[in-house]
Amino acid sequence: MATIANNLQLVRDRIQRACSQVGRAPESVTLLAVSKTFPAVTVREAFDAGQRFFGENYVQEAVDKVAELADLRSQITWHLIGPLQSNKTRVVAETFDWVHTIDRLKIAQRLSEQRPAHLSPLQVCIQVNTSGEASKSGVALADALALAQAVSALPRLQLRGVMALPAPSEDPAEQRESLRQVRVAFELLRSEGLPLDTLSMGMSSDLESAVEQGSTLVRVGTALFGKR
Ligand SMILES: *Cc1c(COP(=O)(O)O)cnc(C)c1O
């Protein structure tokens, strides 16, 4: 209990320091706690320590956890940050508040059709790929605008921004360059008139660089919950 509360404080401090380095308000960065592979009881500990936004990678694991934590459902915002196959879109549309990993129009169309009428629109991000062949997930930067415009026209989705998972790099300059490219893509979409407010990038190891490059949402697992 004390450990997760402690880790949360440490991560919030890191975000705050990174923000003050570049003159940003700490409230401009949302902390998404990535709880994949950790049990519902761990999520509950983080909730008790004040955390409200949780990210999950694996659909079935997340569905089970959301059910176990049904008593907290109205207070937790659940984000899918893992890859999504078309045979899983219905349960995702019924379970999650956000999906960060839209990289094909077909998936977005299915989510829009399957989003239950009694729920508010599903909040989504386009996942962009800055790593070329090194990553199979994410739309190429050159195709991001067309996909974003098509997704933003779907009635039951609300396009909120861009997500990226740059290939890990030991070289800080290379890492920063990937993050910078994502920010440029985000700004391009905004300059085309899309009302986006979410730049989802940065994890345990690179959240400072991501905040420096304009991230508005960092997805942090290991630094909160320990090694998986
Ligand atoms: C697991 C995961 C994270 C969290 O990574 P940590 O290094 O544990 O902070 C963030 N984003 C995505 C997409 C992930 O799959």
The ligand as a MOL file (V3000), in Angstrom:
LIG
                    3D

  0  0  0     0  0            999 V3000
M  V30 BEGIN CTAB
M  V30 COUNTS 15 15 0 0 0
M  V30 BEGIN ATOM
M  V30 1 C 3.5770 -1.3430 -21.0660 0
M  V30 2 C 3.3340 -0.0710 -21.7780 0
M  V30 3 C 3.6130 1.1620 -21.1620 0
M  V30 4 C 4.2700 1.2960 -19.8000 0
M  V30 5 O 5.6290 1.0200 -19.8980 0
M  V30 6 P 6.6080 1.1400 -18.6210 0
M  V30 7 O 7.9450 1.1320 -19.2410 0
M  V30 8 O 6.3260 -0.0470 -17.7660 0
M  V30 9 O 6.2800 2.4190 -17.9470 0
M  V30 10 C 3.2950 2.3200 -21.8480 0
M  V30 11 N 2.7200 2.2780 -23.0790 0
M  V30 12 C 2.4390 1.1220 -23.6960 0
M  V30 13 C 1.8150 1.1490 -25.0390 0
M  V30 14 C 2.7400 -0.0820 -23.0760 0
M  V30 15 O 2.4750 -1.2290 -23.7140 0
M  V30 END ATOM
M  V30 BEGIN BOND
M  V30 1 1 1 2
M  V30 2 1 2 3
M  V30 3 2 2 14
M  V30 4 1 3 4
M  V30 5 2 3 10
M  V30 6 1 4 5
M  V30 7 1 5 6
M  V30 8 2 6 7
M  V30 9 1 6 8
M  V30 10 1 6 9
M  V30 11 1 10 11
M  V30 12 2 11 12
M  V30 13 1 12 13
M  V30 14 1 12 14
M  V30 15 1 14 15
M  V30 END BOND
M  V30 END CTAB
M  END
